């Protein structure tokens, strides 16, 4: 299993564990979340009680919540400034390949990364 995915899984598990202990989750739902934590961990080979594995996979001091907060702030600042539209590209006999129009740097780029006519 890729370490990247396991790091994400551990972060999800830690988020769920924190949500159980800080009261974000109702006490009626606590048992279901604990079962979900076990299932998620087993499915991805992550054991949050394994100290060695936890040290290897931890992203602390960052948390999943803090990363998500940064993403939302960045998204709000950047907005939808980038957009792409399909355009035909110049290939022999126009084989029907499509490229995209890069509005940040007006040009048409095909799937091979080369400029196409526009």
LINKA-V254795 format. One line per field, one symbol per residue. psi: psi as a letter, one per 40 degrees, with the letter a starting at -180 (. if undefined). A space follows every 50 residues. Layout:
psi=???
This chain:
psi=hhdddddddddddddddddddeedhiddeddddddddddddddefhheeh ddddddeieieiidddddddddddddddafdhiiiiiiihihegeeiiai hhedghihhieeeiiii.
